[in-house]
């Protein structure tokens, strides 16, 4: 990892200087919860196309909630309605959902069925109805039993344990039933699913430089245990003839373990998979047997609830997650300081995040950057990310977390919808080169 540190140090210095210069202007952006010059999504910018990408971890968006509809098929579950109102207000062109159920049992092979149901019952109806006609979901590891005693409690979970923590603890990714806490993509633009690469089955031990804790897993477990707690997707979307790749994942939370830090180590390595994919990836093998990393010249965006906050001296996380540090950096710094990526933090800010759980106003900016919070954990934590490649122009962005005084209705929706907040960016996707 020595070769990383030199370029990361230079990148970190440049980012710190940029952050300091932006602090003075943050007040204007925070005054309305998002930058004041918010453009309309989906329009042309010069010769490129402005695309609004949004990420929303909707807490436990189960099939039961999605299927709670009235006689006309319109959604009526209060939490799902609140989430849908937020999404309709932001009006994304591409929407990534975390914690949505897959329907393995009645979906007739359509893992995106619940995403379609949510779209039709909640997003398409109501004020500002959205039309996102393209959908994608692929198999996830959540709730898929390994047939082994992963947590070493003397019990090998079976289908009889469905709905219990015992089931989740012996699954490839925690889930009390197959398909819990899964992922989906909805898009205005065509999704090129035949070109998608997924890494659901990549073994943890097969990641170069992995951080598997010693003495925790038997050889029998390591022979089958997968790296991804959900999955990792490289999903291309056709934006007016130019491919925009979405790198989608939802790593396991740090914490909820012991001193061995098995979840923190796995989180670090789930994020590291994207680093290896960008840098070389020669040894990575996808679920179709294809090998190698990202060799395309097309722009890309890393997006997901990554369950990792930037490391700040003196802040070690709270009861819900640990700040795990390996190779001299926090897990998320592997991406925030990567030379091929932009840290979009200066765009993804909100007044609600800045004011969360405080009686006395606190300042925006370094070192804590509370205004960049995307979840309610502790004093607020930035764990949900949209990180574009450097060849994409960021036009605007925000976190939907208004304060009660600026938008009481929106603040109520945010609290009801999830313990996470929707994050969005407007990106300019340049047209394909002639003949490209």
Beta strands, then each sheet from edge to edge (+ up, - down):
strand 1: 44-45
strand 2: 48-61
strand 3: 94-100
strand 4: 134-136
strand 5: 182-187
strand 6: 197-198
strand 7: 232-239
strand 8: 242-249
strand 9: 300-305
strand 10: 317-318
strand 11: 321-322
strand 12: 325-326
strand 13: 329-330
strand 14: 384-388
strand 15: 393-399
strand 16: 423-429
sheet 1: 1+ 2- 3- 5+ 4-
sheet 2: 1+ 2- 16+ 15-
sheet 3: 6+ 7- 8+ 9+ 14-
sheet 4: 10+ 11-
sheet 5: 12+ 13-
end
